[in-house]
Amino acid sequence: MKTVLITGANRGLGLGFTRHYLKQGARVFASARDLTSIDAFEELSSTHGERFTAILLDAALESSIKEAASKLKGVRFDLVLNNAGVCPDEAFGTWKADTFATAFAVNATGPALISQAMAPLLNPGATLVNISSGLGSCGANLSPETGLDAYGASKTALNLITRRLATKLATKKITVVAISPGWVQTRMGGEQADLTVGESIAAVTATIEDLGLERSGSFLTRSGDSIPW
Ligand SMILES: NC(=O)c1ccc[n+]([C@@H]2O[C@H](COP(=O)([O-])OP(=O)(O)OC[C@H]3O[C@@H](n4cnc5c(N)ncnc54)[C@H](OP(=O)(O)O)[C@@H]3O)[C@@H](O)[C@H]2O)c1
């Protein structure tokens, strides 16, 4: 049985990944920064019993990451999905240090520290996926007129962390990739987005299924095509 850890699993894509891997028969550790009153978690726990475990993990807090890793120390993972993210939208002219700090804390530093904390818990041959965004591509430089600057920059940082982790974890035969899920109808993506959660999850999980070590360190679309750095 595959064992999977998903961050930001209480809603949006994270909840979509959680439902997908439970349906596939995996054992899923679903983390959220606040475990009180998550209806979806109660439903998943009663449907899937011991295959579903809720874990407290705030991606912006180093102490919370360490505590989660210590609770999980007997578990060995085949797949870790760094999915939790925030997307501030702040027009140039009103940029604030706090906004950049929060975006980097959740979207880049958090996944870096989570990967470090979980690395000893990864089975040889495991996969580590950082959910990135096309807005993190310097080459594509999407929508530079918008206020998604702190967000894009934090995902660029996440992409570099992905590449560096791919080298660090290669000796354990762990594949590390950054994947952009597309523009998806979640609270972050909004109702007008191109894709439903189901469509994005189906594509991203099929891409993850096809990954091998030879693709470690790449930045991919949901369909597995390379995105320019
Ligand atoms: N939707 C899109 O169009 C799109 C496009 C490109 C990339 N992405 C990426 O896909 C991932 C999932 O996004 P989404 O669309 O599902 O967004 P979402 O619906 O806004 O969900 C974001 C998730 O991240 C969690 N989160 C935020 N801050 C956290 C923290 N400090 N610690 C732990 N969890 C935290 C949220 O938990 P709370 O409920 O506690 O806030 C929520 O579970 C993100 O990394 C995002 O950047 C999304």
The ligand as a MOL file (V3000), in Angstrom:
LIG
                    3D

  0  0  0     0  0            999 V3000
M  V30 BEGIN CTAB
M  V30 COUNTS 48 52 0 0 0
M  V30 BEGIN ATOM
M  V30 1 N -5.8220 27.2110 -8.0970 0
M  V30 2 C -4.9730 27.5720 -9.0440 0
M  V30 3 O -5.3490 28.0870 -10.1110 0
M  V30 4 C -3.5000 27.3050 -8.8660 0
M  V30 5 C -2.6520 27.6010 -9.9460 0
M  V30 6 C -1.2760 27.3580 -9.8220 0
M  V30 7 C -0.7970 26.8200 -8.6440 0
M  V30 8 N -1.6490 26.5410 -7.5960 0 CHG=1
M  V30 9 C -1.0550 25.9870 -6.3650 0
M  V30 10 O -1.7820 24.8550 -5.9330 0
M  V30 11 C -1.6740 24.7300 -4.5090 0
M  V30 12 C -3.0660 24.5600 -3.9130 0
M  V30 13 O -3.8180 25.7340 -4.1950 0
M  V30 14 P -5.4080 25.7700 -4.2220 0
M  V30 15 O -5.8040 26.3150 -5.5380 0
M  V30 16 O -5.9880 24.4780 -3.7540 0 CHG=-1
M  V30 17 O -5.6580 26.9260 -3.1470 0
M  V30 18 P -6.6980 27.0820 -1.9600 0
M  V30 19 O -7.9940 26.5070 -2.3210 0
M  V30 20 O -6.5940 28.5020 -1.5800 0
M  V30 21 O -6.0530 26.1590 -0.8200 0
M  V30 22 C -4.8250 26.5010 -0.2410 0
M  V30 23 C -4.5290 25.4880 0.8350 0
M  V30 24 O -3.2700 25.8350 1.4370 0
M  V30 25 C -3.4870 25.8890 2.8370 0
M  V30 26 N -2.5670 26.7870 3.5250 0
M  V30 27 C -2.3890 28.1240 3.3790 0
M  V30 28 N -1.4630 28.5740 4.2440 0
M  V30 29 C -1.0330 27.4930 4.9470 0
M  V30 30 C -0.1020 27.2920 5.9750 0
M  V30 31 N 0.5960 28.3060 6.5040 0
M  V30 32 N 0.0800 26.0350 6.4470 0
M  V30 33 C -0.6130 24.9920 5.9510 0
M  V30 34 N -1.5430 25.1160 4.9980 0
M  V30 35 C -1.7480 26.3520 4.4960 0
M  V30 36 C -4.9350 26.3450 3.0100 0
M  V30 37 O -5.3610 26.0760 4.3370 0
M  V30 38 P -6.4280 27.0500 5.1150 0
M  V30 39 O -7.7920 26.5490 4.7480 0
M  V30 40 O -6.0850 26.8440 6.5530 0
M  V30 41 O -6.1890 28.4530 4.6350 0
M  V30 42 C -5.5720 25.4740 1.9540 0
M  V30 43 O -5.7260 24.1570 2.4270 0
M  V30 44 C -0.9460 25.9890 -4.0210 0
M  V30 45 O 0.4140 25.6990 -3.7830 0
M  V30 46 C -1.1100 26.9550 -5.1860 0
M  V30 47 O -0.0790 27.9290 -5.2230 0
M  V30 48 C -2.9780 26.7770 -7.6820 0
M  V30 END ATOM
M  V30 BEGIN BOND
M  V30 1 1 1 2
M  V30 2 2 2 3
M  V30 3 1 2 4
M  V30 4 1 4 5
M  V30 5 2 4 48
M  V30 6 2 5 6
M  V30 7 1 6 7
M  V30 8 2 7 8
M  V30 9 1 8 9
M  V30 10 1 8 48
M  V30 11 1 9 10
M  V30 12 1 9 46
M  V30 13 1 10 11
M  V30 14 1 11 12
M  V30 15 1 11 44
M  V30 16 1 12 13
M  V30 17 1 13 14
M  V30 18 2 14 15
M  V30 19 1 14 16
M  V30 20 1 14 17
M  V30 21 1 17 18
M  V30 22 2 18 19
M  V30 23 1 18 20
M  V30 24 1 18 21
M  V30 25 1 21 22
M  V30 26 1 22 23
M  V30 27 1 23 24
M  V30 28 1 23 42
M  V30 29 1 24 25
M  V30 30 1 25 26
M  V30 31 1 25 36
M  V30 32 1 26 27
M  V30 33 1 26 35
M  V30 34 2 27 28
M  V30 35 1 28 29
M  V30 36 1 29 30
M  V30 37 2 29 35
M  V30 38 1 30 31
M  V30 39 2 30 32
M  V30 40 1 32 33
M  V30 41 2 33 34
M  V30 42 1 34 35
M  V30 43 1 36 37
M  V30 44 1 36 42
M  V30 45 1 37 38
M  V30 46 2 38 39
M  V30 47 1 38 40
M  V30 48 1 38 41
M  V30 49 1 42 43
M  V30 50 1 44 45
M  V30 51 1 44 46
M  V30 52 1 46 47
M  V30 END BOND
M  V30 END CTAB
M  END
